[in-house]
């Protein structure tokens, strides 16, 4: 099994050496592509001092900063191995990272990707609630690959992180590259699409294979960034699901999440009315379906109030 590991990095001088070292020592890893996304700290200097034939350092033209999606995409198009895995610059692999992956791919010829649990290491003070929440990120039970897409969106059986995923490179022709229009949630969108097009199987979902670094600079701490991107995220997925000619109950998964997101950030119904117009009017299939009635703002609000009362 020959794996290309892709590490996007921006100003991660505290962590990048550990991330790279955790990957280059693994027998299955043939190359570690670190894409320096315009770092202004000592990241590049640290990378140049790492002694490993497996390490390949890439940059965007003129050393500009282009964000995580474009940076991962640059790694993907330059990867030369039949398998690809990802690692964020502030995370690190554990020694058994690819052991289960090898077995799953060997025993399942139709498998396009393997997902695993990841744990957390804390570089800042945390609350008991945070420690419990971040202890293990995993899918909590076996899910048939044909059901994984729906289950990931619903979130009833947990989720997996991109740092715990290994995928065949040729499977990416089905799903494409990362969406470069999002500042956050780009990995979630890509994983959901991967689950729709590909057969993904669990590796180790009980014990972590990768450790995520939790610190003050984590992007998931920045609620304002998520607020700016979340509505656009679900609007894009509605558009994509319609183009894929999905069944209405699957399209509804994204419509419901968009309505929940709008309610979270906006009071009243004016924003919902606008969302209803731009979601349903241009799409006759949706406009003349039960979804148009179910998510009409006044009906949706009335049902929400009724559910709260009962």
Secondary structure, DSSP 8 states (H G I E B T S, - for coil): --EEEEEEESS-TTTHHHHHHHHHTSTTEEEEEEEE-S--SSHHHHHHT---TTEEEEE-GGG----HHHHHHHHHHH--SSEEEE--TT-EE-TTTTHHHHHHHHH-TT--EEE--EEEEESS---HHHHHHHSEE-B-S---HHHHHHHHHH-TTB---GGGEEEEGGGHHHH-S--TT-SSSHHHHHHHHHHHHS-EEES-SSS-SEEEEE-TT-GGG-HHHHHHHHHHHHHHHHHHHHHTT--HHHHHHHHHHHHHHHHHH--SSHHHHHHHIIIIIT-HHHHTSHHHHHTSHHHHHHHHHHHHH-
